[in-house]
Amino acid sequence: MVLIKAKRDELLGPLSAVSGIIERRHTLPILSNVLIERAAGALSFLATDIEIQITSRGPVEPAGEARSLTVGARKLVDILRALPESSEVTLQQQDKRLLVKAGKSKFVLQTLPAEDFPRLAKPAGDVARFSLKQKEFRRLLGLVQYSMAQQDIRYYLNGLLMVVEEKTLKLIATDGHRLAFASMALDAKVPRQEVIVPRKTVLELGKLLSDGEAEVWIELSTTQAAFSFGTVELVSKLVDGKFPDYTRVIPVGHKNELSIGREVLRQALMRAAILSNEKFRGVRWVLTDGSLKIVSSNTEQEEAEEILEVGYKGDALDIGFNVNYLLDVLNNVAGSEVECRFGDAASSALLSFPSEADFKYVVMPMRI
């Protein structure tokens, strides 16, 4: 029974879109598979790791009775990638196997029953639903996602806080040492919803969203977040926890201000980082009127020093930072200028960019 007949790329595109979340090793073998369903002239590929579920849909030939099966996702992707671009591919169901044919090439893959494939249940309760352009959402994610924690024991930090209320969307990420905040206006009023989206979901969205004008529809409930764009739907469970109060972390009233070219500062920090301590990655900022001196050293008694002329008027200050945290924001946020505000050597610093009015970055100092 012929399941699908299509050009290689018509299968490889949607299959690649869903297979990114599939882990290489699973206790449940079926989770290494992709669910392929054909119904009413439409074809869908569905993958899940129990926490996230991605579906990609498209038209299919030939039209016929509904069919479904699950097959090893990585193997099918690898086979399709290895075929010539112009290949016409036929997927054919034979008993409990899938026959893949293209020209004189033939592959036989084991399948597992579609009815055994797990799916995420639809959420109950109120849902906040809104839309924005894919490129805007992708840009907003890019402004904050590098600040998410990785495998932190405080599991609620291993993700991104998404807050929607009235006509505003806010994204906040922190690992306890730095915090990134970005917001944007929405076209319509939305009921308030506050959720923590898992790190893996955020990274997958960053890969799948386009830089185009097309919309992404977002639905937030108390247990799930769903993102629909193009032919793709991504549904994710949420992190169940209490995110820190970000409004208390963002400092206000710091009177010591510094303005400097983003690229000038980035290059100086990259050079200073070469001789910083490999474990702690610390650099000192020594601020005096009109001058910023960046100093680093390591356990081999090696030192680096960079002196920059800057627009600084304020108290003389000697403060230390993890250089990676500074480079992260400078690498991920565009703009020609960066503004830094300081309290004292024990207070967190606030970085902002005139080109990104609704973005703030807070970094804690470190002792060096």
C-alpha positions in Angstrom: 0.0 0.0 0.0 1.6 3.3 -1.1 1.5 5.8 1.8 3.2 8.7 0.1 4.8 9.6 -3.2 6.7 12.9 -3.2 10.0 14.8 -4.0 12.7 14.2 -1.5 12.7 17.7 -0.1 8.9 17.7 0.3 9.4 14.9 2.9 12.8 16.0 4.3 11.7 19.5 5.2 8.7 18.6 7.5 10.5 15.6 8.9 13.6 17.6 9.8 11.4 20.2 11.5 10.0 17.7 14.0 12.9 15.3 14.5 15.1 17.9 16.3 13.5 17.1 19.7 14.0 13.4 19.4 16.7 12.1 21.9 19.1 9.5 20.7 18.4 7.2 23.7 15.0 6.5 25.1 13.6 4.1 27.7 10.5 3.9 25.4 11.6 2.8 21.9 8.6 4.4 20.3 9.9 7.9 21.3 12.7 7.4 18.8 10.1 7.2 16.1 8.1 9.7 14.1 4.4 9.3 13.7 3.4 9.6 10.0 -0.3 10.1 9.3 -2.1 10.5 6.0 -5.8 11.6 6.0 -8.0 13.6 3.6 -5.2 14.6 1.2 -3.0 15.9 4.0 0.2 14.4 5.5 1.5 15.0 9.0 4.7 14.2 10.8 4.6 14.1 14.6 7.5 13.7 17.1 7.5 13.9 20.9 9.7 13.4 23.9 6.7 13.4 26.3 7.5 17.1 27.3 7.4 18.6 23.8 5.3 17.6 20.8 6.0 19.0 17.2 3.7 18.4 14.2 4.4 19.5 10.6 1.7 19.2 8.0 1.5 19.4 4.2 -0.4 18.2 1.1 0.2 14.6 -0.1 -0.2 12.4 -3.1 -1.9 10.1 -3.7 -5.1 10.9 -1.9 -6.6 7.8 -0.4 -7.8 6.1 2.8 -6.4 7.3 6.1 -3.1 5.6 7.1 -0.7 5.9 10.0 2.5 4.3 11.3 5.6 5.2 13.3 9.1 4.7 12.1 12.7 5.5 13.3 13.0 9.2 12.7 16.8 9.5 12.6 17.1 6.6 10.1 14.5 8.0 7.8 16.1 11.5 7.9 19.5 10.1 7.2 18.2 8.0 4.2 16.4 11.0 2.7 19.5 13.3 3.2 21.6 10.7 1.4 19.4 10.6 -1.6 19.9 12.9 -4.6 18.0 16.2 -4.3 15.8 15.5 -7.4 14.8 12.1 -6.1 11.1 11.0 -6.3 10.5 9.0 -3.1 7.8 6.5 -2.4 6.9 5.3 1.1 5.1 2.1 1.1 3.5 0.1 3.9 4.2 -3.6 3.9 2.9 -5.5 6.9 4.9 -4.1 9.9 7.6 -2.5 7.8 8.0 0.7 5.8 9.5 0.4 2.3 11.4 3.5 1.1 12.1 3.6 -2.7 13.9 6.2 -4.8 15.1 5.2 -8.3 17.1 2.0 -7.9 17.6 2.5 -4.1 15.4 0.6 -1.6 15.3 0.6 2.2 13.2 -1.5 4.5 12.5 0.0 8.0 10.8 -1.6 11.0 7.6 0.2 12.2 5.7 0.3 15.5 1.9 0.7 15.8 0.6 4.3 15.5 -2.0 3.6 18.3 0.9 3.1 20.8 2.4 6.6 20.0 1.9 9.0 23.0 0.4 12.4 22.5 0.1 15.5 24.8 -3.4 16.0 26.0 -5.2 19.2 25.3 -5.1 21.7 28.2 -8.2 22.4 30.3 -9.1 25.8 31.6 -8.6 29.4 30.3 -6.2 30.0 27.4 -4.5 33.3 26.5 -4.3 33.4 22.7 -2.4 36.1 20.7 -0.3 36.5 17.6 2.8 38.4 16.4 5.2 38.3 13.5 7.6 35.3 13.5 10.6 37.6 13.1 9.6 39.7 16.1 9.1 36.7 18.4 12.4 35.2 17.2 14.2 38.5 17.8 12.7 38.7 21.3 13.8 35.2 22.2 17.3 35.9 20.9 17.5 38.9 23.3 17.1 36.8 26.4 17.5 33.1 25.8 21.3 32.9 26.5 20.6 33.9 30.1 18.6 30.7 30.9 20.2 28.3 33.4 21.4 24.9 32.2 20.6 21.9 34.5 20.4 24.1 37.6 19.1 22.4 40.7 16.6 25.3 40.8 14.7 23.8 38.0 12.4 26.8 37.5 15.5 28.7 36.2 16.0 26.1 33.4 13.6 28.0 31.1 12.2 31.3 30.2 9.4 33.3 31.9 6.7 34.5 29.5 4.3 37.0 30.8 1.4 38.3 28.8 -1.1 40.9 30.0 -3.2 43.6 28.4 -1.2 44.5 25.2 2.3 43.5 26.4 4.5 40.4 26.1 7.5 40.1 28.4 10.2 37.5 28.3 12.6 37.1 31.2 15.5 34.7 31.7 18.0 34.3 34.5 20.5 31.8 35.9 20.9 33.5 39.2 24.0 35.4 38.1 22.5 37.6 35.4 19.1 38.4 34.1 17.8 39.5 30.7 14.4 41.2 30.2 12.7 42.1 26.9 9.2 43.2 26.1 7.1 44.3 23.2 3.6 45.7 22.5 0.9 43.4 21.1 -1.9 44.4 18.7 -4.7 43.2 21.0 -5.6 42.9 24.7 -4.8 39.5 26.1 -5.9 37.9 29.5 -3.0 37.8 31.9 -1.0 34.6 31.8 2.5 33.9 33.4 4.3 30.7 32.4 7.8 29.2 32.4 8.7 27.7 29.1 11.3 24.9 29.2 14.8 25.6 27.9 14.6 22.9 25.2 11.4 24.4 23.9 12.9 27.8 23.7 16.0 26.6 21.8 13.8 24.6 19.4 11.6 27.6 18.7 14.8 29.6 17.9 15.7 27.0 15.2 12.2 26.7 13.7 10.9 30.3 13.6 11.6 32.3 10.4 12.8 35.9 10.0 9.7 36.5 7.8 6.5 38.6 8.2 4.3 35.5 8.7 2.5 35.2 12.0 3.1 32.9 14.9 0.0 32.1 17.1 0.7 31.5 20.8 -1.6 29.9 23.2 -0.7 29.9 26.9 -2.6 27.9 29.6 -1.7 26.9 33.1 -0.1 23.6 31.9 0.9 24.1 28.3 2.2 26.5 25.7 1.4 26.0 22.0 3.1 27.8 19.1 1.6 27.5 15.6 3.4 29.0 12.5 3.6 28.0 8.9 3.0 24.2 8.7 4.4 23.6 12.2 2.7 23.3 15.6 4.9 23.0 18.7 3.2 22.1 22.0 5.1 22.1 25.2 4.5 21.3 28.8 5.5 24.1 31.2 8.0 24.2 34.1 6.0 24.0 37.3 7.6 26.4 39.7 7.8 30.0 41.1 10.1 32.2 39.0 12.1 34.9 41.0 10.5 38.4 41.1 12.4 40.0 38.3 11.1 43.5 39.2 13.2 43.4 42.4 16.3 42.3 40.5 16.4 45.2 37.9 18.2 48.1 39.7 16.8 51.6 39.6 18.6 54.9 40.5 22.2 53.8 39.8 23.9 57.2 39.4 27.2 56.1 37.9 26.7 55.9 34.1 29.0 54.8 31.2 28.3 55.0 27.5 30.5 53.2 25.1 30.5 51.7 21.6 29.3 48.1 21.7 31.9 46.7 19.3 34.8 48.6 21.0 33.8 47.1 24.4 33.2 43.6 22.9 36.6 43.5 21.3 38.4 44.7 24.4 36.6 42.1 26.5 37.5 39.4 24.1 41.1 40.3 24.3 41.1 40.5 28.1 39.3 37.2 28.3 42.3 35.4 26.8 44.3 35.7 30.0 41.4 35.5 32.5 41.2 32.6 35.0 39.9 29.6 33.0 37.6 28.6 35.9 36.2 31.9 37.2 36.5 34.0 34.0 36.8 37.2 36.0 37.7 40.7 34.6 38.0 43.9 36.6 36.5 47.2 35.5 38.4 50.2 36.9 36.4 53.3 36.3 37.6 56.9 36.6 36.5 60.1 34.9 36.5 59.5 31.2 38.4 56.2 31.4 37.6 52.5 31.7 40.5 50.1 32.4 39.7 46.4 31.9 42.1 44.1 33.7 42.4 40.3 33.8 44.9 37.8 35.2 45.2 34.0 35.7 46.9 31.5 38.0 50.1 31.6 35.9 50.5 35.3 36.9 49.8 36.4 33.4 47.9 39.7 33.0 46.0 41.7 30.3 45.1 45.3 30.5 42.8 47.4 28.2 42.3 51.1 28.6 39.4 52.7 26.8 38.4 56.4 26.6 34.7 56.5 27.6 31.9 58.9 28.5 32.0 58.2 32.2 31.3 60.7 35.0 30.7 59.3 38.4 32.4 57.7 41.4 35.8 56.0 41.0 34.9 52.3 40.9 36.7 49.0 40.9 34.2 46.2 40.1 34.6 42.6 38.8 32.4 40.6 36.4 32.4 37.2 34.7 33.6 38.2 31.2 31.4 35.5 29.6 28.2 37.2 31.0 29.3 40.5 29.4 30.2 38.9 26.1 26.9 37.0 25.9 24.8 40.2 25.9 27.2 42.1 23.5 27.1 39.1 21.1 23.3 38.7 21.1 22.0 42.3 21.2 22.6 44.5 18.2 23.2 48.2 18.4 26.2 50.6 18.1 26.1 51.8 21.7 25.7 50.2 25.1 24.9 52.1 28.3 26.1 50.7 31.7 24.8 51.9 35.1 26.5 51.1 38.4 25.9 51.5 42.1 29.0 50.4 44.1 31.4 47.5 43.8 28.9 45.2 45.5 25.9 46.1 43.4 24.6 44.6 40.2 25.2 46.5 37.0 22.5 47.4 34.5 23.2 47.3 30.8 20.9 48.8 28.2 21.0 49.7 24.5 19.5 52.8 23.0 18.6 50.7 19.9 16.5 48.3 22.1 14.3 50.5 24.3 12.5 47.6 25.9 15.5 45.5 26.8 17.5 45.4 30.1 20.3 43.2 31.2 21.4 42.8 34.8 24.7 41.2 35.8 25.9 40.5 39.3 29.5 41.6 40.3 32.1 39.0 41.4 35.0 39.3 43.8 38.4 39.1 42.0 
